[in-house]
């Protein structure tokens, strides 16, 4: 066996790992062939942002995908397993501002570093298809697709209220607003009106919702999250008229059954009535300005203090003109949901109840669960469950659904409202006021308006000579880049200076991985060969936006005839995080914790000290690894110490892959020991061995079949446990041809998980590369248990066991039991009065 440490009996990962990685590269072992006649398997992990270093979470994610990809190759599939970089975004611009570097140089340096780290782990990746979204070769095709969607009416531009970060000077998505502040700058976010580019994802709301029903191999929680995000609501849209007849307010509600519990109507700060009052009343204008400082996410609206301004307008109840409802401007109503106006039923909506208690408004019970029917609703927790209608006149006694239908029917009959469907989903605003992103391919001409850039002028590339010495978008203030002639009339015009949301870049990258012609984004016939992705792996944090946007882009491109597939990912797996305890001390200067890296700490069994001074540090909870808490483990350090295969093995061991994996030094050390144990066992392979061990043969083939099923199900921890079992059984077995066959099978079983160790050992017992070897075959007969263990009891107490052929006759079992020396000693000469036989299970002798 070829290894520098053959004489010492140790596997030398430091020597073997890079050597085999070079062999695979030279042989182009993992390059996918578009024209292969083999069945196809597309395995993909969500591609990383090039921050500069991979982290252990990346290692876990990519190890899982790698095991599956290598296994599929062994099963005879043509496997596409690519890698690339989600390379645009704000972190690069922040680095440019903080460090005085160019975002492009910073990003490409980070890509080089991270690629080298990934290669050290021996992943079976097709690097020939590597893409980076920041390169014109990629985003030029994205611009072409954007223009195709524009031509199909799926891209438009309009003025819209946005979250504006006054420090980063860019629009933020709702998810980037945390407690009313920008996720990166921490600045209080403002609401502004800007002309923005939008993708008409709402045109696909029904399709995207219905399509979830076909995604049987997606986690149920992810499908539910997307369903809630799309948010299909059935309800009533109707008009309230003011008591003076001067105005009317159109509202939408999903709870028309609660109409007799209404105690107020609320409109958004951007509602025309609110804007009209603000123009005439400074106090209203001040209140609206205050509303604009709040967040716009659903979570923030639910948790922020509910504020309102009484407009003085009173509205008539649609069923009783004698009931008057005050009209408020409220900070929890959004203009872009429904009609920008709602009626409040405080007893049965928590948000409305909070508002009513603050402004001392009536709270009337109209839905009762059981005997609690009093109209006076007490307490500060709304009742939102099922029940029968009460205190609601003609609705009394109806259940909620029947009451909804009755109110809608009466509204339509009276011509003051109609049943309708609304969606929580909003069109996707893709404009970002930043440099490091895909330029939006449009030109603004005073004569012609907004004009698409001709496709023969794509890509519209970013200028290199930009400055980040002041905040804001460098494209907006660049002296030459934005100035261009109109492609229609030839007059002086300006380029669009907004760039695309980076979620656009990641909404079609899986298509470009599958097909990469130079003259177009992809070849639809090649896409049809590879798509949908057989297995997609990534974090639960992308369950909504990335996955929803990718589904939308795929469906949109299918609708306009660019591809023939509607759903991009046939199976989805969301892996757990890698976690680690924290180490800290309290800073006496400010009372805040100072965190320390695990590399800087000596960890004992029940305490930890800082290496620098030997003084204690506090051991904190096991939480997600994060740079801010410094509880991160550098993969390079661990690979240096233990080798890539031990790291990969740890990522697959113990915890089910969908759960969090606690990192431990003891765990990785145990994995390293197992690598050496396998190495010693592989060295004992003897092709000339003779003799049969039927039990070991059966154990071997059953293990091979079970691990195949485990890997298909991504149950890697179960596969690892079975390998431990087969290793122990093989270790203990006497030398034989069966033992050597078990060693050979073990070598093939661990090849997807420990590829460097497997290649090193395969050189002695196999031919070619184990990366090209087939999964071990099994004898179907050995998968069926044909022997059973029978318990032999005397007066109900276990005295012996015997192994017999399955289905052995009762008479033979009785004879074998009586022939046992242990049974005879237990009987002590007493005659057997009765024999109870349970076939294939036990024999009980009664003396």
Secondary structure as UniProt FT lines:
FT   TURN            4..9
FT   HELIX           13..27
FT   TURN            28..30
FT   TURN            34..35
FT   STRAND          40..45
FT   HELIX           56..74
FT   TURN            75..76
FT   STRAND          78..80
FT   STRAND          82..85
FT   HELIX           90..99
FT   HELIX           103..120
FT   TURN            121..122
FT   STRAND          126..132
FT   TURN            133..134
FT   HELIX           136..151
FT   TURN            152..153
FT   STRAND          155..165
FT   TURN            166..169
FT   STRAND          170..172
FT   HELIX           174..176
FT   STRAND          177..178
FT   TURN            179..180
FT   STRAND          181..182
FT   TURN            183..185
FT   STRAND          188..199
FT   HELIX           201..204
FT   HELIX           205..211
FT   HELIX           212..214
FT   HELIX           220..230
FT   STRAND          232..242
FT   TURN            243..244
FT   STRAND          248..253
FT   HELIX           256..261
FT   STRAND          264..267
FT   TURN            269..270
FT   HELIX           272..280
FT   HELIX           282..291
FT   TURN            292..293
FT   HELIX           298..303
FT   STRAND          308..317
FT   TURN            318..319
FT   STRAND          320..330
FT   TURN            331..332
FT   TURN            335..336
FT   TURN            338..339
FT   STRAND          341..344
FT   HELIX           346..348
FT   HELIX           350..358
FT   TURN            359..360
FT   STRAND          367..368
FT   TURN            370..371
FT   STRAND          388..389
FT   HELIX           393..395
FT   TURN            396..397
FT   HELIX           400..413
FT   TURN            414..415
FT   STRAND          417..423
FT   STRAND          428..429
FT   STRAND          431..432
FT   STRAND          442..445
FT   TURN            446..448
FT   STRAND          449..452
FT   HELIX           455..457
FT   HELIX           474..477
FT   TURN            481..482
FT   STRAND          483..485
FT   TURN            487..489
FT   STRAND          492..495
FT   STRAND          499..500
FT   HELIX           502..505
FT   TURN            506..507
FT   HELIX           509..514
FT   HELIX           524..530
FT   STRAND          535..538
FT   HELIX           540..542
FT   TURN            543..544
FT   HELIX           545..559
FT   TURN            560..561
FT   STRAND          571..574
FT   STRAND          578..586
FT   TURN            588..590
FT   STRAND          593..596
FT   HELIX           598..600
FT   STRAND          601..603
FT   STRAND          608..610
FT   TURN            611..613
FT   STRAND          616..624
FT   TURN            627..630
FT   HELIX           635..642
FT   HELIX           644..652
FT   TURN            657..658
FT   STRAND          661..662
FT   HELIX           665..682
FT   TURN            683..684
FT   TURN            687..688
FT   HELIX           694..712
FT   TURN            713..714
FT   HELIX           716..732
FT   HELIX           737..751
FT   TURN            752..753
FT   HELIX           755..765
FT   HELIX           770..772
FT   HELIX           780..783
FT   STRAND          787..794
FT   TURN            795..796
FT   STRAND          797..805
FT   TURN            806..807
FT   HELIX           810..818
FT   HELIX           821..827
FT   TURN            828..829
FT   STRAND          834..838
FT   TURN            839..841
FT   STRAND          842..846
//
